[in-house]
Amino acid sequence: MSPWVEGVSDAVGFIGGALAGFWLGQALGLDLFAEGYGGASIGAIVLVGLGGGLGLHGARAWQRAQKGSRDE
């Protein structure tokens, strides 16, 4: 797989996961951009971080699956 495809898939996975975490936080009433660092703001930051990490993990799993299917 070319470095270009790997980089784009990493970016799409990370941004997609971070957006999913942001939207989940919004649905739960957590405001990422609230003034200060209250509990709701910290919770939203954690969800965005976890979402980005999980999205990147999913992108890497997809990359491994693509490499595996090419070897067969």
Buried (B, 14 or more C-beta within 10 A) or exposed (E): EEEEEBEEBBEBBBBBBBBBBBEBBEEEEBEBEEEEEEEBBBBBBEBBEBBBBBBBEBBBEBBEEEEEEEEE
